[in-house]
């Protein structure tokens, strides 16, 4: 399927690896020029070089922490006006509700709620002026089915979801859509870290921990960054203009819900 977005310009956050890179690659495959961002310059430059070589699109890079004012300013200076924004940030650490203090919540909000909102506020007005734009926020299944040990993530991502629910409906008439893509377990560093936590807590092997988690997924496997990226690219396409303020689950059926 031709997504109809060749020649568009996209900013993809946290795109040196994992789900963010999956999104960047899928957009590049559709002919979209990229501004890629991550905190680690070495991994970011390596990923950008591979995408340039594979897809022949323009790729600019900004190594910066978008949770800081300085990092966002540096990123926005390079990005300029973009047609597509994909926000993404690693989730805060797991733990129990008794573990977290105010500073822990502020850090989670900065990364998983306030930074995406700041990017939306900075970039969506020019999309509205041009009459076309796409925003996809990578959040989590936890906004539909909270995960007890991920209370920081549950709280911050739910806050972003509430913000998007209202904002998306205010900008839709200008040809701009804002939606959220909710990953379950995918084969990324985040999944490995969570599995390592199970290994430590339960004294099992890594293979045992992974198989136990796979058994909770009806698809009986972890998702891949490539299929996640393909879904993101469709949400950014010309064909998704009637998708407004939605939360799209991509979790292999693990979230047992009707709505």
C-alpha positions in Angstrom: 0.0 0.0 0.0 1.2 3.5 -0.9 0.9 5.5 2.3 0.9 8.7 0.4 3.5 10.4 2.5 6.7 10.2 0.4 8.6 13.5 0.7 7.0 14.4 4.1 9.3 15.3 7.0 9.1 13.5 10.3 10.6 13.9 13.8 10.9 10.6 15.6 12.0 10.7 19.2 14.1 8.0 20.9 14.7 6.4 17.5 18.2 5.0 17.7 16.8 1.6 18.7 13.7 -0.3 19.8 10.2 0.8 18.9 11.3 4.3 17.9 13.7 2.9 15.4 11.0 0.6 14.1 8.9 3.7 13.5 11.7 5.6 11.8 12.5 2.7 9.5 8.9 2.2 8.5 8.5 5.9 7.7 11.7 5.9 5.8 10.5 3.0 3.7 7.5 5.1 2.8 9.8 7.8 1.5 9.6 10.1 4.5 12.7 12.3 5.4 13.6 12.0 9.0 14.9 14.0 12.0 16.0 11.3 14.4 16.6 11.9 18.1 18.1 10.0 21.0 20.3 10.7 24.0 23.2 8.5 22.9 25.1 10.1 19.9 27.0 6.9 18.9 23.9 4.6 18.6 21.9 7.4 16.9 24.5 8.1 14.2 24.8 4.4 13.5 21.1 4.0 13.1 20.8 7.1 10.9 23.6 5.8 8.6 21.9 2.5 8.2 18.5 4.1 7.4 20.1 6.5 4.9 21.8 3.6 3.1 18.8 1.4 3.1 16.1 3.8 2.1 17.8 6.8 0.4 16.0 9.4 2.4 17.4 12.5 4.1 18.2 11.8 7.8 19.2 14.5 10.3 20.2 13.7 13.8 20.0 15.5 17.2 21.5 13.8 20.2 19.7 15.5 23.1 17.6 14.8 26.1 14.1 16.1 25.2 13.0 16.1 28.8 15.1 19.2 29.3 14.4 22.7 28.0 17.8 22.8 26.4 17.4 19.4 24.7 14.0 20.3 23.2 15.3 23.6 22.0 18.2 22.0 20.2 15.9 19.4 18.7 13.3 21.9 17.5 16.0 24.2 16.1 17.0 21.4 13.7 13.5 20.0 13.1 11.9 23.3 12.1 8.5 22.6 10.5 7.7 18.9 10.3 4.6 17.1 8.9 4.8 14.1 11.3 5.7 13.9 15.0 6.3 10.6 16.8 6.9 11.1 20.5 8.6 8.3 22.4 10.5 7.9 25.7 11.6 4.9 27.7 9.4 4.1 30.7 10.4 4.9 34.3 11.7 2.0 36.4 9.3 -0.6 38.0 8.7 -0.8 41.7 6.1 -0.7 44.4 3.9 2.2 45.3 5.8 2.6 48.6 9.0 3.2 46.7 8.3 6.5 45.0 8.6 10.0 46.2 7.7 13.3 44.5 10.9 13.6 42.6 10.3 10.1 41.0 6.9 11.3 39.8 8.3 14.5 38.4 10.9 12.6 36.4 8.2 10.3 35.0 5.9 13.2 34.1 8.8 15.1 32.4 9.7 12.1 30.2 6.3 10.5 29.5 3.8 13.4 29.7 5.3 16.9 29.7 8.0 16.5 27.0 5.5 15.1 24.5 3.1 17.9 25.3 5.8 20.5 24.8 6.7 19.0 21.4 3.0 18.9 20.4 2.6 22.6 21.3 5.7 23.6 19.4 5.0 21.7 16.2 1.3 21.3 15.7 0.5 25.0 15.1 2.5 25.0 11.8 0.9 21.7 10.8 -2.5 23.4 11.3 -1.4 26.4 9.2 -0.5 24.0 6.3 -3.7 22.0 6.7 -2.0 18.6 7.3 -0.2 16.8 10.1 0.2 13.6 12.0 1.1 13.0 15.7 1.6 9.6 17.1 2.5 9.2 20.8 4.0 5.9 21.8 2.5 5.2 25.2 1.7 1.8 26.8 -1.0 -0.8 27.3 -1.0 0.5 30.9 -3.3 3.3 30.0 -6.0 0.7 29.4 -5.0 -1.9 31.9 -2.6 -0.5 34.6 0.4 -2.6 35.4 0.9 -2.7 39.2 4.7 -2.6 39.2 4.7 0.3 36.7 2.8 2.8 38.7 5.0 5.7 37.6 4.4 4.9 33.9 0.7 4.3 34.5 0.3 7.7 36.0 2.4 9.7 33.5 1.1 8.0 30.4 -2.5 8.3 31.5 -2.0 12.0 31.9 -0.7 12.3 28.3 -3.7 10.2 27.1 -6.1 12.6 28.8 -4.4 15.6 27.2 -4.5 14.1 23.8 -8.2 13.1 24.1 -9.2 16.8 24.3 -6.5 18.3 22.1 -7.0 15.9 19.2 -10.5 17.0 18.8 -9.6 20.7 18.8 -7.1 20.4 15.9 -8.8 17.7 13.7 -10.7 20.3 11.6 -7.3 21.6 10.4 -6.2 18.3 8.9 -4.1 17.3 11.9 -4.6 14.0 13.7 -3.2 13.1 17.1 -3.4 9.5 18.2 -1.6 7.1 20.6 0.0 3.8 19.9 0.0 1.4 22.9 2.6 -1.3 22.8 2.5 -4.4 24.8 5.6 -6.5 25.2 7.9 -6.2 22.2 11.3 -7.6 21.7 13.3 -4.6 22.8 15.7 -3.6 25.5 12.8 -2.6 27.7 11.4 -6.1 27.6 14.8 -7.5 28.4 15.1 -5.3 31.4 11.6 -6.3 32.7 12.5 -10.0 32.2 15.7 -9.5 34.0 13.7 -8.1 36.9 11.7 -11.4 37.0 14.9 -13.4 36.8 16.2 -11.5 39.9 13.0 -11.7 41.8 12.0 -15.3 41.1 15.4 -16.9 40.7 14.5 -18.3 37.2 16.5 -18.3 34.0 16.1 -15.7 31.3 14.5 -18.2 29.0 12.1 -19.3 31.7 11.1 -15.7 32.4 10.5 -15.0 28.7 8.5 -18.1 28.1 6.3 -17.3 31.2 5.6 -13.9 29.8 4.9 -15.2 26.3 2.4 -17.5 27.8 0.3 -14.5 28.9 0.1 -13.3 25.3 -2.6 -14.9 23.1 -0.2 -14.5 20.1 2.3 -16.5 22.2 5.2 -14.3 21.3 6.7 -10.9 21.7 6.0 -8.2 19.1 8.7 -6.9 16.8 9.8 -3.4 16.2 9.2 -3.8 12.5 5.5 -4.6 12.8 5.1 -1.9 15.4 6.7 0.6 13.0 4.4 -0.5 10.2 1.4 0.3 12.4 2.8 3.7 13.3 3.5 4.5 9.6 -0.1 3.7 8.7 -1.3 6.0 11.5 0.9 8.7 9.9 -0.4 8.0 6.4 -2.9 9.8 4.2 -5.3 6.9 4.8 -5.6 7.7 8.6 -7.1 11.1 8.4 -10.4 10.0 10.0 -8.6 8.5 13.0 -8.7 11.1 15.8 -7.8 10.8 19.4 -7.6 7.1 19.4 -5.6 4.6 21.6 -4.5 1.8 19.4 -3.5 -1.4 21.2 -0.7 -3.5 19.7 -0.1 -6.2 22.3 -0.8 -9.6 20.7 -4.2 -9.7 22.5 -2.7 -9.6 26.0 -5.1 -6.8 27.2 -8.4 -8.6 27.8 -10.8 -5.8 27.1 -13.8 -5.3 24.8 -13.3 -1.5 24.3 
